[in-house]
Amino acid sequence: MKKMSLRTRVLTGAVAAAALGAGTFGAMSANASTPAAAPAAVKADTADRNLQQSTHLTVAAATKAAQAALDAAKKENQRVSVAVVDRNGNTVVTLRGDGAGPQSPESAVKKAYTAVSWNAPTSELAKRLEQAPNLKDIPGTLFLAGGSPVQVKGAPVAGIGVAGAPSGDLDEKFAAAGVAALGR
């Protein structure tokens, strides 16, 4: 039998000890008879200054708004995509209308994100670029008409973006139809 160097013996011993330790730990974990303690629950109390409530559209409401915007565009023979994002800018629903251009879904999401981020229609925000041209450099935004915020008591809870019509004014008109559908 070949004699192992001191280094090889130390490494072999360390690997064996680690394997034995892991096996023992695994066996103890698998056979533990007492359940792990549950983390302390936080009481959902609006008076707690560490908690904050926020309002979000349901998926059903977001879908209703998106479909209303798509239907408004279809009535005018326009091929568009519609996106609805939540208060945090996360996409909830995207509908790509029949025949809508390949860039329109992404543009719709960016318009919706921009509208909810500034709580204003993107047509108004596009005008602000004259005074602050660097706004357009903010990632994920698109300062073109076609995005409308959804508000509850003046606070933004979602954004609806429409893209693909020949003008931003039409896109924004369809987005506004989506917002209006939520009031019905």
Steps between C-alpha positions, in 0.01 A plus 500: 500500500627844405576738787292826497660837562406698807306746285298223335421340840384836643279572199354148504426530870336839457277373219401194705421714804291740292306214341440336839392832649263573214349153523450533874348846466269381223388203707437720801309752290290235334419337834438811704191443711430861588395743227702811442369808672287716277623854443326763706189627324460870439155626583352678198402813687476822303607690809836318487748748355708215358224394264355670197189420304484533125230445241548283193269405217391140488596295196132501401482881516826540309376260233169687477683831450739355243216341304302825505799688359551234233129509411507881468792472258330224304189719455724752324671229297832545682744217573653558841640329806389584852683455829390551859762535773445514875601781736855365510531485122468122478313378193163349591348453152621545144272451200639512150222578257471318170741655254676722756863576423781305666621804697158583641483266804828630643407862424161453670668368816744793507220754452296340781807498727571866422139603568483328839848617602411868458123465556432691179404431140810446291395774256549751785827339600632520143466880525728500804789376286549856374603611850658171611626302198681249724165355612502286188815325629319340795493123435165346410330829415356630174399863475252471215124549520307180566525438874240585765518455877223327693433692819317437823444816704764673290769238566630279218413132529573390143592620154352411163714531189395468138733490201464440130251759374632753248501775765562523871174692537309193380704271726418721797132518406488118510689490832247745644221264385667229707510725805134594447400132487615460858239754612213297356 
